[in-house]
Amino acid sequence: MRAAQVKENESANDRITARVPHATRPIIERAAAIYGATINQFIVQAAVERANEVLQSAETINLSTRDAKTFLDALAKPPQPNEILLEAVCAHASLVESRN
């Protein structure tokens, strides 16, 4: 099982219920039995794994080789700050100083 697995010794204090089509239950029961878990354990683990996949997909930026090279080049050799950036830095500094 993966690292995001729900720990067995964690106390369960939240409840989520779901209605499934009649034909779905035997499929889940068989899979849980093969997995060596109760139906509840199986459903929770499957939901956690899928949730982690969705979150990873949403939080990961995929770049083409060309875009990755452009990004890394910009990190290695950043351009000189332009006037707008310098003004923004000064404005930020004055705002931060005025809060203290």
PyMOL commands that set and color helices and strands:
alter all, ss='L'
color gray80, all
select helices_A, chain A and resi 24-35+39-59+65-76+83-99
alter helices_A, ss='H'
color red, helices_A
deselect
rebuild
show_as cartoon
